[in-house]
Amino acid sequence: MSKKMLWTLIVLMTLVLSGLILIQTNLIKSASEIREEQFDQMVKGALKRVVDQLELHEERVARESARAGKLPGESNAPGNINIFPRQEIGRFSGSFRFHLS
C-alpha cells in the first residue's frame, strides 16, 4: 500500500467516525428531550389528579357542612386545623426546646 492510499484511508476513516459521533450525539439529545417531555406530562397528570381529589374533598366537606347548617371549617377550633384530611399527621401537640451550650 502506498503512502498516498494510506493517508486517504486515514482521512476517510476520520470523516466517517466524526459523522457517526455527530449522529450519535443527535440521537442521544433527541432521546433526552423525549424523556423530559414524558416526565413533564407525568408530573402534570399527577398534579391534575391531586387537584381533582382536592376539589372532590372540598365539595364533600361543603355538602356535609350544608347538611349540618354550618359553614365549611366552622367546627374547627382556632389552632386546631388539620391540613391533611385523611391523616392525623397535621395535628401536633407538644413543645420544642432549643438549648445552646
NORZI-V527933 format. One line per field, one symbol per residue. phi: phi as a letter, one per 30 degrees, with the letter a starting at -180 (. if undefined). A space follows every 10 residues. Layout:
phi = ???
This chain:
phi = .ddddddddd dddddddddd dddddddddd ddddddddde dddddddddd dddddddddd ddddddddib deiddddeic ccdcdcbcdd cbblbcbbbc c
